[in-house]
């Protein structure tokens, strides 16, 4: 009993060791990993973030723009100016009212002494230090919709970037699906081909024995070997195709290709396809249509911007400026508010700017923008028609592929039943070994055809998913 337990543990450890490092990967998990590992998708996400920041930039143009400047200057040798000495303009003079001037008998009245200037005065001298601080504000009041339309343009460009992100995501999903099921195709084909190769090797050996016994000729042996070489070639192709598909899948998902174990097979059946419902879904979810709508909306907004910039349509802006200047004398250690001067000023203005005549270039730009709108409208209509054709084409491909799968399934079922009966007949001596080999070859070939048909149907379903954005 103890020995059985030990053996069980050993077998368990062996099983764990063989599975170590392997990743059982379903198609759903592969798509999820593909989205998180895609560099191209990350680039589109960055482009979307940049476009959203551009909206903020466009909105900022409707807000006040405030600038501040500050400077400090020092004159090493400032002008000394001109000094007026005391009394130079008007010498010292005593003023008074003589006696008896005011009324008879009035005494003389002294009014004091006047002197201009009363003290030495310097005129035109400049101080050593100058300080200046200035602030200005500009607030657009009315721009004929140019700022609003510019914000709308930025928003539309962000929508376009978001649409590009969805497009890249769908492209990435289809790439992952294609690589995944290409690996499934190669894996199942290789399994069928190995069975065919064993049968071909038996046929070669039997034919060689017949040649040795003189029951056949060398041509039959060479024919059997040629058939086996063809199968070997196809097996090599399948094995290399599997390795390439897994390598591609590893790049797309970020997994080690050698560690991937495919856990999903081909779909069992094709879901019902409602063509009108698919057309409706595609019209709503088509990234191509969204891009076409974005183009026409952008063209209309740019036309509005050009119209807002026509001649004789003035932009109105409120402006204000505030400045403070100051001076001080040296030395610095003796600085105080009493030996410095400060002046300030505030200016408020209402500005109007317009083009009187621009050589009619604004009318030309408007006409060009209108042509862009017309062309975008035609492109949108054409794309709407193309969407219906794309849905019809993909449905046709899916239904044909599904019909082919059913045909190949019937052929494979028949070949499997025929092989079963051939094996029984051979065991009972009713059929020859060559008949059994023929049945084995037929069953293997039918399996290969069925695998390929299932792969083609899977690809057709992926195309519909890519078109509608909805997984079937």
Protein Blocks (a to p, Z undefined) as FASTA:
>chain_A
ZZmmmmmmmmmmmmmmmmgoiacddfklmmmmmmmmmmklmmmmmmmmmmmmmmmmmmmm
mpccddddddddddfbacebjaddehkloccddddddehklpghiacddebjadddfbdc
dehiacfbdcdddddddddfbgghmmmmmmmmmmmmmmmmmmmmmmmmmmmmmmmmmmmm
mmmmmmmmmmmmmmmmmmmmmmmmmmmmmmmnopacfklmmmmmmmmmmmmmmmmmmmmm
mmmmmmmmmmmnopafklpccfbdcdfbdcdddfklmmmmmmmmmmklmmmmmmmmmmmm
mmmmmmmmgghiacddddddddddddddddfklgcfklcccdddddddddddddfbgohm
mmmmmmmmmmmmmmmmmmmmmmmmmmmmmmmmmmmmmmmmmmmmmmmmmmmmmmmmmmmm
mmmmmmnopacfklmmmmmmmmmmmmmmmmmmmmmmmmmmmmmmmmnopaZZ
